[in-house]
């Protein structure tokens, strides 16, 4: 004789194949409400599995996006440092030119 767990698994398998709950109940000699309970349990498990799979899929996508964003952030930080250095270099050039002009023309910038 089958255990209740075996019956439940068989019933869920037959339900998945499209067999009617009444026919399954008759075949397994259980009340039809038992079949509907097993069907509901199967639906809940499937929904949980789908939700989990969706979560994992979204998480993978988010991780890829974050990885791309991290790389972009690093690239921007490096570009920012290079631009800051160029600004410092230009400031030094301008300061040197101002000193030279002032030496040549004492009235400059008064």
Secondary structure as UniProt FT lines:
FT   HELIX           4..16
FT   TURN            17..18
FT   HELIX           21..28
FT   HELIX           32..104
FT   TURN            106..109
//
